[in-house]
Each structure stands twice: as C-alpha cells, then as structure tokens.
Amino acid sequence: MEQLIMQLKNMGFTEYEAKVFVSLVELGIASASDVSKHSTVPRARVYGILDQLVEKGIVFKVEREKATLYNAIAIDLLIEQTAQNFERNLQRANEQLKQLERKKKAPVEPQVRSLQEKETIVQYCIHLLEKAQHTILISMWGDMYETLQPHIEKANERIGVKGLTIQAEHTIESIDHHRSTTYTKTAMNPHWFIISIDHEECLYGSPVSERSSAFLTDDPMHVYILEDYIWHDVLVNRLVNRMDEETDSWIKEERKAFFNQKNR
C-alpha cells in the first residue's frame, strides 16, 4: 500500500489525496466519514481533500437525500487523464524552456560536467546517440556496447557510427575490433567508454565499475583530444593487425616502460 501511495504522489497527488483516493477505490461509493476511517486521514481534513479531488475531476460527488457520498472515477480514465495532463505539461515546459534558452544573452562557457549512477549515464548516452546530426565516434568495452547496442544500431542506420570496441561481439560493420592483448585481458583494467557527436560534445567515463561516473563536455579541446584518442587507437589497431605477433609483444614492453609499469 505504501508503494501505491508513493506512485500516486509521483503522479501529482498529495499524500492525503492519495490515501483518500485509494480508500474510495476500495470502498466504492462512501461517505466522508467512512473514507476518513478507512484512509486514516483526519475527519477535519477529509472534506477538504474530497472537494479538491472533485475539482480535479477524479472523484464524483453523489448527493443523496440524507447524505453526500463520493465515488472514484474509473481507473482507466484516471490513467488516461493523467497521461494527457503530463504530456500537455511536458510540451508546455519544453516550449517555455526553449524560449528562455533562445533569449540567453551571453554565450555559455565550455563546461565539463560530472554524471553519477549507471542509469543516468546510460540515458545520457542514448540521448547523445539520438541527438547526433552527422557524426558519431565511439570507443568502448563490450559490456557498455551491449547495453547501448540497439541505440547504436539505430544511430548507425540514420547517420553512421565509427570507432572501436574491446571484447565486443556482433558489432556493426563500421566498428573496428580491438585486438586481444594481455592488457585487454587483464580483469583489473577499467572498462571505459567514449561517445563523441558532431565534433561538439563528448561523454566519457566508466559506468560499469563499482564507482559509476562519467563526464560530459562541450569544451573544444576536450572533444579534440578524445576524438583524436579514438582515431589513434583505431589506427594503431589496424597497423598492428597487419604486422606479425612480435609487434604486439614489443608494444606491451614499450607501454610498460612508458608508464613505468612493472606487472601490468
């Protein structure tokens, strides 16, 4: 019951409104006194709450000879009405916010913003894939690619996607596969990702790690460096694939020396 009350509150009900409405659904036609007892809403408040619900059109008032009774509207009608109101309010907010955005006077300085929680990060990745107009570049491990695969495939059909994946299967043809190396097989390596769109905006981070975090930037220098990183990774991977096995061993040792790594 508490979960249902919370869901109704998320739909715009106050706590008392939610309790009163749920009671009416359970009781059918009922008096204010019965609703108060069933819902535990104080009798002094229940009349005002019922009047509010009547004004909102989700409760009917039924006048009888000796009493005033109340009845909740059909649930299907409530859901349809709530959905329509939400869509209408969302559209109005969208229009007004865009008007404010167009009126801004000073240009916004390039920013680097932090995103937390996997769900938030994934949703913003999807937003970027859908927002892109002409270019999408990616670099990511297989777990992140699998999470975004339907959206990447859809974006590829629309404008094309290029880049590199690591330990990913069933990728689109335009994506390069990173060669298997000791480095990519090491479980300790963080599974990062990069998504860059239209050479204007990048999102990068590691949402599948224990500490899910990512960074969103429209700073031209960040975007350039991250896109150049993707290209160099693609280029090196293509070059090494054309060479012999000794090249990979040489790269491994050179990497250790460059980063002063002894056991990595």
N, C-alpha and C positions, 0 to 999 in steps of 0.2 A: 504493500500500500504506500509506503514511504517513497518508493521509486516512482510510482504513478503520480503522486503529488509533485515530486520533483520534475517529472516530464511535463506536467501541466504548467508548472511555474516557468519552465523553459519556453512554453508556448505563449506566455504573456499573462497567465493567471497569477494573482497574489496567492499566498498560502491559504488564507481563509476562503477565497473564491474557489480554489482547487478542492478543498475539503468539502465545501457546500455542494459543488457540482458533482463530485464523486458520490456523495450521500444521496443526491437526487437520482442519480443513475441506478443506485442500488435499491432505493425505496420506491421509485416510480413517482406517482403523484403524492405529495406530502405537504403537511403544514410546516410553517416556520419553526414551530415548537419541536416537531418530530425531527426536522433537519438539524436543529441545534443539538438535540440529544445524540443523534447518530454521528454527527460530524465533530462533536466536542467544541464547536465554535460557540462562544458565549451568546446567550439569547439576546443580550443587548446589542450585539453586533450583527446577528444573523439576518435581521430585517434589512439593514442597510446593504449587506452583501448580496442578498437576494435581489434587491432593487437594482444594484449595479449589473448583475447578470441578466436581468430582464432588459435593461437599457442596451446591453451589448447584443441582445437578440439570441442568447444561447439558453435562456430559461423562459418558460411561458408562465404567466400568472393566470390562474383559473379561479374566477370568482364564483363561490357557491353561496347559497342562501345564508348559511350560518358561519362560514369560514372562507379564508383565502388560502388556496392551495397552489403549489408550484410543481412544475414538471420540466425536466431537462429536454432539450431538443435531441433529435436522433444523432447518434454518434457519427454516422457517415456525413451528415450535414455539418456537424461541428468541424470535422477534419477538413472537409472541402472549403468551408468558410475560412478556417484558419490558414489554409494553404493559399487561398486567394488574397487574404489580407497580407500575409507575409510577402508574397510575390509583388503585390502593389507597393508595399512599404520599401521593399528592396529596390524596386525600379526607381521610386522617388528619391531614395537616398543616393542611388547611383548617379542620377541626373544632377542632383544638387552638389554632390561631392566633385563631380567633373566640372561643374561650373566654377566652383571655388578653385579647382586646380588650374583652370584656364586663366583665372584672374590673378594668379600669383605674380608678383612684380619682379622680385629678384630671382635670378637663376639659382637653382639648388646646387650646392657644392657636392662634388662626388663623395660618396659615402661607402663605408664598409660596415654592414650591419650583421649582428650575430643572430642566428636562429638556433633554437633548442628543441629537443624532443623529435623523435623519428617521424611521427605523423605530420608534424608541422613542416619538417624539411622535405618529406616526400611530396606533400601537397604543393609546396612551392616549386619543386622540380617539375611537377605536372603543369603548373601554371606557366612556367617558362617555356616548356615544350609547346604548349598551345598558343602562347603569345608570340613566339618567333615568327618573323615575316619572311626572311630569306636565308638565314644561316643558323645551323645548329652544330656545334662541335662538342664531343663528349670524350671523357676518359673515366672509366670506372671498372670496378671489380664485378665479378659475376653475380654476387648476391644483390647488389644495387641494380644491375642491369635487369635481373629477373623481376625485381619489384616494379620497375618502370617499363618493362618490355612492351606491353600493349600501347602505351602512350608514345614510346619511341617509334614503334612501327607505324602508328598513325601519323606522327610528325614526319616520318620518312616518306610516306606516301604523298604528303602535302608539299614539302619543300626539300626533303633530303636531309640525312644525318650522316656526319663523318666523324671519325675518331678512332678510339682504341678501347678494347675491353681486355680484362685479365681474368682468366679462368671462367669465361662465359661460354655458354652453349647456345646454339640455334639463334645466332645474331643475324642482323640484316647484312646483306652482301657488301654494303659500302663501309662497314666497320672492320678495321684490322684487328686480328687476334694477337695479343702479346705472346711472344714465345715463352715456353715453360723454362724457368731457370731456378736455381737454388734460392734466389731472392724471392721470387713469386710463390715458391712452395713453403716458405717459412711462415708458420702459423702466427708468429708474433707481429708480422707486418700489418699496419693499419690498413683497412680497406677504404681508401679514399674514393672520392668521385669529383669530377668537374663537369659542369654544364655551362656552355657559353652560347649566347644567342645574339645574332645580328652584329657581332663585334662591339656590343654596347653593354652587356650585362652578364655577370658570371655568378654562379653559385657553386661553392666547393666546400668539402668537409668530409665527415665520416659518420653518417647516421646509424650505421650498423654496429658501432663499437659500444662499449659499456657506457661511455660518456658521449651521447649523441649531440653533435654540434656541427654547425656549418656557418659559412659566411657568404653574404650576398653583397656584391659590389657593382657599381657602375663607374668606378674610377678607371679612366682610360689606360693608365699604366698597369693596374692590376689585370685588366682584361687582356692587354697585350702580352704580358708575361705568362698568364695562364694559357692563352691560346698558343703561344709560342712553345710552351712546355708540351702541349698535346702534339703539336706538329713535330717537334724534335723526337718525342717518344715514338711516334708513327714512323718517322724517317729512319731512326736507329734500328727499330724493329725490322723494317723492310731490308735494310742493308745487311744486318746480321743474318737474316734468313737466306741471303744469297751467298753467305760465306760458309766456312767449314766449322766443325764443332770446337776447334781450338780457339776460335774467336770469342765464343761465349765464355770460356774459361779465362781468357785474357781480360775480358770486360769485368768479370767477377773480381779478379785480383786488383784491377785498376780502381774499381769502386771502393774496395776496402782501403786501399792506400789513400784515396782522395778524402774519404770521410774518417780516416784513422780508425777503421773498424777491424777488430781482431777476430771476432767469432760470428760475423754476420755475412 
